[in-house]
Amino acid sequence: MSTSNQTPSDLTQVDVTQIDVAGVKELLTQKKGRMKACLSACAGCSLCAESCFLFMGKDQDPRYMPSFKVINSLGTLYRKRGKLSQAQWEEARELVFKNCALCGRCYCPFGIDIPNMISFARTILREQGLCGIFPHSMGAPDDDYKPPLPAEDEAPQTEDTE
């Protein structure tokens, strides 16, 4: 699946027939011990939430809580062994690209490396051609994306032929 020249409209649907489940399983196996230990250690206590500026800035919407993002993206990938539905792939992509700036500020009192887990989820999604684009990767709504317009001095010149 090609990711070049994607626009927000290209990012609305996932074609699950293009997902390489064997490739996803292979990636999941590479870090299985560490990632599954972190996922099982997450108590869902939400103490990480206050360290996330997106969570605080989005009226404490739970979809921006670091633990929610990890459990519902990477956690789902492990639970389903890479066999996600279209809606689950779309949710994972939104959680790790649109709802996370990967700033590294999320703090877990249990020592769970949340940024590493979200980064790993992003790697898996990128390998499948599913990725976010700025400003979506910074949590901006779809309406905020406006392609740059050429400057007036860069506009194509036409010759008058009469």
Beta strands, then each sheet from edge to edge (+ up, - down):
end
